């Protein structure tokens, strides 16, 4: 039965109240990555190359496992709306179980990182340093996945401020520990890339403690630590079935951008550098859409818990409109001041600065178009996860990104001869197809919950 209807404006305000802390926490997480890159770049170029490789391996492993954590959000949101505290605890507990099990198993190959990377064609120096990083950083995989699960639980209950402040605290801690352990400052040993790995593990452990203590104190009705070792295979299966396609969807999208960088390297070093700058700018603004997508998952999950199709539709329209407005703002930014944005990433004394800016301006113009379709597809994914629809969307995403996007990029770049422009147009095509298919799925299929 439909509850008292909210207006579109009320839906928008509620989505912003929920989404803004999530957006800010995503930006803080992005700052952690940037801090690692800058400090290791200051320390040693080989260490920077090694952490780029090692970080990619860690992230790819993490993002698949994070699917189980992300599945907790819509399930907890629906259970909370039904007033079922026991179900909230069971879902969260099984999300934590899956995080531990996945992290413990899938980090085992990290202990053989050096021979694997050597076989993949990396230099001995890079493979050795990447190995040093991963054998320490792998200890943070389980805590990192536990953090994701607790964040999903808290976001579902609309306790997003603590997510923001915990992430900000982690970013500050990461900067201080990196500065101490990478360079040997303040009497600490100079550990280089190993110091960065230790900082990564430490910040994940600290964040788990902060979030868990908050949950136990502020949400005692859920008793998260009660029967924590008790199995619940029915809920375990439910979280698993929703989580694995979410994880593979994230992997498919992340892999799309990894392949685009690889292909851009075939075109030229200057083009690859410009591509990296454009991707960094697009990723930074994309944090807004990810935060809104996370809010969409929570809002949709609560509508499912109420069995309220009307509110689901209104809320979906309102949050898509918010994302669309920010996308248009980004379009204007990328088209009006591209040189200024690109210049932030280039040494003023760089002899190839003019050529780099010239390529970057073209890529940012394409990134403006890219932002619109990328925002649409991630908002659709957020809404679909909210209504617990993940398997068909996963198939749609994989086809859009890999069956259409990558081949079109390759054809336009290397067969048609459009080089970097063709490669980015292919990305736009793949993301546009995903946006159309996923939006169609939500509005014609998944929105029917009564």
C-alpha positions in Angstrom: 0.0 0.0 0.0 1.4 3.4 -1.0 2.4 5.7 1.8 1.9 9.5 1.8 3.5 10.7 -1.4 6.5 12.9 -1.4 6.9 15.6 -4.0 9.8 15.6 -6.4 11.4 18.4 -4.5 11.1 16.5 -1.2 12.6 13.4 -2.9 15.4 15.6 -4.2 16.2 17.1 -0.8 16.1 13.7 0.9 18.5 12.3 -1.8 20.9 15.2 -1.3 20.8 14.9 2.5 21.7 11.2 2.1 24.0 11.6 -0.9 26.2 14.6 0.0 28.2 12.9 2.8 28.6 9.9 0.5 29.9 12.2 -2.3 32.3 13.8 0.2 33.5 10.5 1.5 34.1 9.3 -2.1 36.2 12.4 -2.7 38.2 11.7 0.5 38.8 8.2 -0.7 40.0 9.6 -4.0 42.3 11.9 -2.0 43.9 8.8 -0.4 44.8 7.4 -3.8 46.2 10.8 -5.0 48.3 11.1 -1.8 49.8 7.7 -2.4 50.6 8.5 -6.0 52.2 11.9 -5.2 54.3 10.8 -2.3 55.7 7.7 -4.0 56.3 9.8 -7.1 58.4 12.1 -4.9 60.2 9.2 -3.4 61.2 7.1 -6.5 59.9 6.7 -10.0 60.3 2.9 -10.0 58.4 2.7 -6.7 55.6 4.8 -8.4 55.5 2.4 -11.3 55.4 -0.6 -9.0 52.6 0.7 -6.8 50.6 1.5 -10.0 50.8 -2.2 -11.0 50.4 -3.5 -7.5 47.5 -1.1 -6.8 45.7 -2.2 -9.9 46.0 -5.8 -8.9 44.8 -5.0 -5.4 41.9 -2.9 -6.7 40.7 -5.5 -9.2 40.6 -8.1 -6.5 38.9 -5.8 -4.1 36.2 -4.5 -6.4 34.9 -8.0 -7.1 34.7 -8.8 -3.4 33.1 -5.5 -2.7 30.1 -6.7 -4.6 29.0 -8.6 -1.5 29.4 -5.5 0.6 27.4 -3.5 -1.8 24.6 -6.1 -1.8 24.1 -5.4 1.9 22.8 -1.8 1.2 19.5 -2.6 -0.6 18.8 -5.7 1.6 19.3 -3.8 4.9 17.4 -0.8 3.6 14.4 -3.0 2.8 14.6 -4.9 6.1 14.9 -1.6 8.1 11.8 -0.2 6.3 9.9 -3.3 7.3 11.1 -2.8 11.0 12.9 -6.1 11.1 16.0 -5.5 13.2 16.9 -9.2 13.3 16.9 -9.4 9.5 19.2 -6.3 9.4 21.7 -8.1 11.7 21.5 -11.4 9.8 22.1 -9.6 6.4 25.0 -7.6 7.8 26.6 -10.6 9.5 26.5 -12.7 6.3 28.0 -9.7 4.4 30.8 -9.6 6.9 31.3 -13.4 6.5 31.5 -13.2 2.8 34.0 -10.3 3.0 36.3 -12.4 5.3 36.0 -15.5 3.2 36.6 -13.8 -0.1 39.5 -11.7 1.2 41.2 -14.6 2.8 41.1 -16.7 -0.4 41.6 -14.3 -3.2 44.7 -12.6 -1.8 46.7 -15.8 -1.7 48.2 -15.2 -5.2 49.7 -11.9 -3.9 52.3 -14.0 -2.1 53.6 -15.1 -5.6 53.3 -11.6 -7.1 56.9 -11.3 -8.3 57.0 -14.4 -10.6 53.5 -13.6 -11.9 54.5 -10.1 -12.8 57.8 -11.2 -14.3 55.8 -13.7 -16.5 53.5 -10.8 -17.5 56.5 -8.9 -18.9 57.3 -6.4 -16.0 60.9 -5.5 -15.3 62.7 -7.2 -12.4 62.8 -3.9 -10.4 59.1 -3.2 -10.8 58.1 -6.8 -10.1 60.2 -7.0 -7.0 58.9 -3.7 -5.5 55.3 -4.6 -6.4 55.8 -7.9 -4.6 57.1 -6.1 -1.5 54.0 -3.9 -1.5 51.4 -6.7 -2.1 52.7 -9.1 0.6 52.0 -6.3 3.1 49.0 -4.7 1.5 47.2 -8.0 1.2 46.8 -8.0 5.0 44.5 -5.0 4.5 42.1 -6.8 2.0 39.8 -8.3 4.7 39.7 -5.1 6.7 39.0 -3.1 3.5 36.1 -5.4 2.6 34.8 -5.2 6.2 34.9 -1.4 5.9 32.8 -1.6 2.7 30.3 -3.8 4.4 29.9 -1.6 7.4 29.7 1.5 5.2 26.9 -0.3 3.2 25.1 -1.1 6.4 25.3 2.4 7.7 24.4 4.0 4.4 21.3 1.8 4.2 20.3 3.2 7.6 21.1 6.7 6.4 23.9 7.2 8.9 26.2 8.7 6.3 27.9 11.4 8.3 30.0 8.9 10.1 31.1 7.4 6.8 32.3 10.8 5.7 34.2 11.5 8.9 35.8 8.1 9.1 37.0 8.4 5.5 38.4 11.9 6.2 40.2 10.6 9.3 41.6 7.7 7.2 42.8 10.2 4.5 44.6 12.3 7.1 46.1 9.3 8.9 47.3 7.9 5.5 49.0 11.2 4.6 50.9 11.3 8.0 51.9 7.7 8.1 53.0 7.8 4.4 55.1 10.9 5.1 56.7 9.2 8.1 57.3 5.7 6.7 58.0 6.3 3.0 60.6 9.0 3.6 61.8 8.1 7.2 60.6 11.4 8.7 60.0 12.1 12.4 62.4 9.4 13.5 60.6 6.6 11.6 62.5 4.1 9.5 62.7 4.9 5.7 60.6 2.0 4.2 59.7 3.4 0.8 57.0 1.4 -0.9 56.7 -0.9 2.1 55.8 2.2 4.2 53.0 3.0 1.8 51.7 -0.6 2.2 51.8 -0.4 6.0 49.9 2.9 5.9 47.2 1.3 3.7 46.7 -1.6 6.1 46.7 0.7 9.2 44.1 3.0 7.8 41.8 0.1 6.9 42.1 -1.4 10.4 41.5 2.0 12.1 38.4 2.6 9.9 36.9 -0.8 10.8 37.3 0.1 14.5 35.7 3.5 14.1 32.7 2.3 12.1 32.1 -0.8 14.3 32.3 1.2 17.6 29.9 3.8 16.1 27.4 1.0 15.0 27.5 -0.7 18.4 26.9 2.6 20.2 24.5 4.4 18.0 22.5 1.4 16.7 22.4 -1.0 19.6 19.1 -2.5 18.5 20.9 -4.4 15.7 23.5 -6.0 18.1 26.0 -6.6 15.3 28.4 -8.6 17.4 25.7 -11.0 18.6 26.0 -14.5 17.3 28.7 -13.2 14.9 30.0 -16.8 14.4 26.5 -18.3 13.8 25.9 -19.4 10.2 22.7 -18.3 8.4 22.9 -20.0 5.0 19.6 -18.7 3.7 20.7 -15.1 4.1 24.2 -16.0 3.1 22.9 -17.3 -0.2 20.7 -14.2 -0.7 23.7 -11.8 -0.2 25.9 -14.0 -2.4 23.4 -14.2 -5.3 22.9 -10.4 -5.3 26.6 -9.6 -4.6 28.5 -11.6 -7.2 26.9 -9.9 -10.2 27.4 -6.5 -8.6 31.1 -7.3 -8.2 31.5 -8.5 -11.8 29.7 -5.5 -13.1 32.1 -3.2 -11.3 35.0 -5.3 -12.6 33.7 -5.0 -16.2 33.4 -1.2 -15.9 36.8 -0.9 -14.2 38.4 -3.2 -16.8 37.0 -1.0 -19.6 39.1 1.9 -18.4 42.2 -0.2 -17.8 42.0 -1.5 -21.3 41.5 2.1 -22.7 44.8 3.1 -21.0 46.5 0.1 -22.5 45.3 0.8 -26.0 46.1 4.5 -25.6 49.7 3.5 -24.9 49.8 2.0 -28.4 48.9 5.3 -29.9 51.7 7.3 -28.2 53.3 8.4 -24.9 52.0 12.0 -25.2 48.5 10.7 -25.9 48.7 8.4 -22.9 49.7 11.2 -20.7 46.8 13.4 -21.9 44.5 10.4 -21.5 45.6 10.0 -17.8 44.9 13.7 -17.1 41.5 13.6 -18.7 40.6 10.3 -16.9 41.7 11.8 -13.5 39.4 14.9 -14.1 36.5 12.7 -15.2 37.0 10.4 -12.2 37.0 13.3 -9.8 33.7 14.7 -11.0 32.3 11.1 -11.3 32.6 10.8 -7.5 29.4 13.0 -7.4 27.5 10.5 -9.5 28.7 7.5 -7.5 27.6 9.2 -4.3 24.1 9.9 -5.8 24.0 6.3 -7.2 24.7 5.0 -3.7 21.9 7.2 -2.3 19.6 5.9 -5.1 20.3 2.4 -3.9 19.2 3.2 -0.4 16.1 5.2 -1.5 15.0 2.5 -3.9 15.7 -0.2 -1.2 13.4 1.6 1.2 10.7 1.9 -1.4 11.0 -1.9 -1.9 10.6 -2.4 1.8 7.4 -0.4 1.7 6.2 -2.0 -1.5 5.6 1.5 -2.8 6.0 1.6 -6.6 4.8 5.2 -6.8 7.5 6.5 -4.5 10.1 4.4 -6.2 9.3 6.1 -9.5 9.2 9.6 -8.1 12.4 9.1 -6.2 14.1 7.7 -9.3 13.1 10.6 -11.4 14.3 13.1 -8.8 17.7 11.6 -8.2 18.3 11.1 -11.9 17.5 14.8 -12.4 20.1 15.7 -9.7 22.7 13.7 -11.4 21.8 15.1 -14.8 22.1 18.7 -13.6 25.6 18.1 -12.2 26.5 16.3 -15.5 25.5 19.5 -17.4 27.5 21.6 -15.1 30.6 19.4 -15.7 30.0 19.6 -19.5 30.1 23.4 -19.2 33.3 23.2 -17.1 35.1 20.9 -19.5 34.1 22.9 -22.5 34.7 26.4 -21.2 38.0 26.1 -19.3 39.8 22.9 -20.4 43.2 24.5 -20.6 43.1 25.7 -17.0 42.0 22.3 -15.8 44.7 20.4 -17.7 47.4 22.9 -16.6 47.0 21.8 -13.0 48.6 18.5 -14.0 51.5 19.8 -16.0 54.8 21.2 -15.0 54.9 24.8 -16.3 58.4 24.2 -17.6 57.4 21.0 -19.5 58.7 21.4 -23.1 55.8 19.4 -24.5 53.2 21.4 -22.5 51.5 23.0 -25.5 51.1 19.7 -27.4 49.9 17.9 -24.2 47.3 20.6 -23.6 46.2 20.5 -27.3 45.5 16.8 -27.1 43.9 17.1 -23.6 41.5 19.8 -24.7 40.1 17.4 -27.4 39.8 14.6 -24.9 38.1 16.8 -22.3 35.5 17.8 -24.9 34.8 14.1 -25.4 34.9 13.6 -21.6 32.0 16.2 -21.4 29.9 13.8 -23.6 31.3 10.9 -21.7 30.1 12.3 -18.4 26.5 12.5 -19.4 26.2 8.8 -20.5 28.4 7.6 -17.7 26.3 9.4 -15.1 23.1 7.9 -16.6 24.4 4.3 -16.6 25.7 4.5 -13.0 22.4 6.0 -11.8 20.5 3.2 -13.4 22.8 0.6 -11.8 22.2 2.3 -8.4 18.4 2.1 -8.8 18.6 -1.5 -10.1 20.6 -2.6 -7.1 18.1 -0.9 -4.8 15.4 -3.1 -6.2 17.7 -6.2 -5.9 18.0 -6.6 -9.7 21.7 -7.4 -10.5 22.1 -10.4 -12.8 20.5 -9.1 -16.0 22.0 -5.6 -15.5 25.4 -7.4 -15.2 24.9 -9.1 -18.6 23.8 -5.8 -20.1 26.8 -4.0 -18.8 29.3 -6.6 -19.9 27.8 -6.6 -23.5 27.8 -2.8 -23.6 31.4 -2.4 -22.3 33.1 -5.3 -23.8 31.1 -6.6 -26.8 30.4 -3.1 -28.1 32.6 -0.5 -26.4 36.0 -2.1 -26.6 35.7 -3.3 -30.3 34.3 0.1 -31.4 37.2 1.9 -29.6 39.7 -0.4 -31.3 38.1 0.0 -34.7 37.8 3.8 -34.6 41.3 4.3 -33.1 43.3 1.8 -35.2 41.3 0.8 -38.3 39.5 4.0 -39.0 42.6 6.0 -38.0 41.0 8.4 -35.5 43.6 7.6 -32.9 42.9 8.9 -29.4 39.6 10.6 -30.5 38.4 7.3 -31.9 39.3 5.4 -28.8 37.3 7.8 -26.5 34.4 7.8 -28.9 34.3 4.1 -28.5 34.1 4.5 -24.8 31.2 6.9 -25.2 29.4 4.5 -27.4 29.8 1.6 -25.0 28.6 3.7 -22.0 25.7 5.1 -24.0 24.5 1.6 -24.9 24.8 0.6 -21.2 22.8 3.7 -20.1 20.0 3.0 -22.6 19.7 -0.7 -21.7 20.0 -0.2 -17.9 17.5 2.7 -17.9 15.1 0.6 -20.0 15.5 -2.3 -17.6 14.7 -0.2 -14.6 11.7 1.7 -16.0 10.1 -1.2 -17.8 10.9 -4.2 -15.6 12.4 -3.6 -12.2 10.2 -0.6 -11.2 7.2 -2.9 -10.8 7.4 -4.0 -7.1 3.8 -4.1 -6.0 
